[in-house]
Amino acid sequence: MSFVIPAVPQPALPVVGTDAQFPVNRIYCVGRNYVDHAIEMGATGREPPFFFMKPGDAIFPVAYDAEAQLPYPDKTEDFQYELELVVAIGKGGANIPVASALDHVWGYAIGLDMTRRDLQSEAKNLRRPWDTGKAFDHSAPVGPVHPAADVGPAGNRSITLRVNNETRQHSTVDKLIWNIEEMIAYLSGYFTLYPGDLIMTGTPAGVAPVVRGDRMECSIEGLGTLNIQVV
Ligand code: MN
């Protein structure tokens, strides 16, 4: 097939232990999926979580062996981190039951749902969509994908973000309000999931802005640590 204009490259993430890549399709994000974060965002912690999306090409691949340089975006004075466990879908489907949902998971990665919080807050106040606050270029720094067969289930592994050597977010992924199976079942009722879809599963309490020069250390037990400097 020939295209009349150049096709953009397929977004992809490296896979741990191989030279092959994981092709990225859509990025689904869960909002308010840890009670303590829901409360810090002004909710009660009892509302059900909800979803929004980032485009697949918002991905900003981060390697383990070098500090990444994440560009500070335009149009914001309040650029905030949200550290999240990322689920990589390997087998698509619609109306997937909870009981078989984990069969659709290919792997896991460490990710950041970077947010222009001032634009998101303005959108909330004006009852407008969140895209300018959430779905901008480089808004999804994500590390290499670990095959689920190698790392096992999400379990109760710890999730920790440090900024300039100070702990800012710390929790365990068993504190998710909706667990991974429930998220896959729910999402697949609204959208057909495809191989290559990512799910950013939500962030614990402690979100705050970063500025140019700040160094973020993003760790999930069993998946290692990503080092990212805002530039
Ligand atoms: Mn988030």
Residues whose N, C-alpha, C, O or C-beta is under 5 A from the ligand:
A	BS01	MN	V30 E82 D113 G202 T203
